Amino acid sequence: MQAAPQTVRANTIPSVGGALRAVESLLLSNGQRTARRNAWTSVLEDRRRAKDRVEAQHVLEAVATRTS
């Protein structure tokens, strides 16, 4: 009894991020992958906090320059 032939169809084009994650999974062990992902998450969080600080500074400066 023969198995039915299987065809592989790509319904979507893989994203660049998905391709990078695939290459990363081939090249790096799980620990390195987790460390790199954690580091990138930290970078994004630092950027968000920096943006929040700038916005807060602008609000404080606007309040300080407002006349009563």
ABEGO torsion letter per residue (X at the ends): XBBBBBBBBBABBBBAAAAAAAAAAAABBAAAAAAAAAAAAAAAAAAAAAAAAAAAAAAAAAAAABBX
